[in-house]
């Protein structure tokens, strides 16, 4: 940490005069204008908004935005064109918004222009502010990467409990923790742990990889589940496992010769990343549908369980023939997903 301070020219004293919550507010202030929504959102977190703005100004972190920036924030392109027409100011029809604003401001008195955006309070980061924010974001990213590396190490050792605890601890330290309504002080939500446990239980034997690599794929997919990441993010993680090689020839041939539905039908079979993301989608969907099946089997609502195609689309594999199973037939219920790209789900058969 001291090397990073030294590199950016900071000392802990001047950096720490602003709290993490205030740095988050500072980021927000440089992206949107000050209004009632900003006031109501941030006052419970950092206290008086005016006090914080005054602090940032005194620290030399922000300054009032220019007239050009205020006009750009307040007016749409059509609005600027109307202003130009109103004052009979000619402009190139193909001019960009910034060029139209500049033309307008060059053609009217400065006081008149300032009056048109007098209701806009907008700030921008100074050079010092940008440096401090860059350091804050780098520090924040470093903390996240450290957390992910620690959780991944636990997962590679099969210690799901401690991996979940490590991630939950990280979330308790965030100004805006992931998942509204989740009390991270109580640990990782049980549903996330169950999903990750199912993912870890697979052996991934279909992957043309070394055993150690297959184990890493499972751990990375479980990590994505605990982090609440998208299928796309999970796919990126497992693609790195084998330096971009993921048995594309094998899987590509499977997808080219077997009928598929859902995302597999539109997947670019020559793109390793898309194949990896498709694989992640399949494995993580499998974990979700397994949890749904367990819940349905426990509650036993209605006549039994039926398979529903995603978004009303016909799935040639999952809904061909029998797709409703009574409770006496539950042992013969197919496990989803049945093929690549399948997004079908289980539902109660009422």
Buried (B, 14 or more C-beta within 10 A) or exposed (E): EEEEBEEEEBEEEEBEEBEBBBBBBBBEBBEEBBEEEBEEEBEEEBEEBEEBBEBBBEBEBBBEBEBBBBBBBBBEEEEBBEBBEEEEBEBEEEBEBEEBBBBBBEBEEEEEBEEBBEEBBBBBBBEBBEBBBEBBEEBBEEEEEEBBEBBBBBBBEEBBEBBBBBBBBBBEEBBEBEEEEBEBEEBBBEEBBBBBBBBBEBEBEEBBBEEEBBBBBBBBBBBBBBBBBBBBEBBBBBBEBBEEEBBBEEBBEBBEEEEBBBBBEEBEBEEBBBBBBBBBBBBBBBBBBBBBBEEBBEEEEBEBBBBBBBEEEEBEBBBEEEBEBEEEEBEEBBEBBBBBBBBBBBBBBE
